[in-house]
Amino acid sequence: MTEWDTNTLARIAATDDLHIAPFREDGTTYGTPTWIWSVVVDESLYVRPWNGANSRWYKAAMNQGAGRITTAGGTYDVRFHAANPAVNDDVDAAYRAKYANSEYLPPMLAARPRAATVRITPA
């Protein structure tokens, strides 16, 4: 599995502007970019869908396994992986630290989004 360059990952961690676009069913057309929250834990990039596994982008990401993200001034071809559930507590802590002042934080820590945590790696 390819890992992020340290400088790129630091820029992504510092921004609150990540758009995710998994491939559509044809495997070549990108879906509509969706703005989502992202966090970095142990040198890995994670995201969660607000609606859990029912989220349209999540379903596409899990089915296609690839797409792109736009964030921190760049566009990156990526792969999507179901996160190991063992990382969820650390991802929760990262969400709490990064988005502490948001009214939307509690729903992102709920069971549905937690169960659908995604690890994103460079393609």
Disulfide bonds with the S-S distance in Angstrom:
none
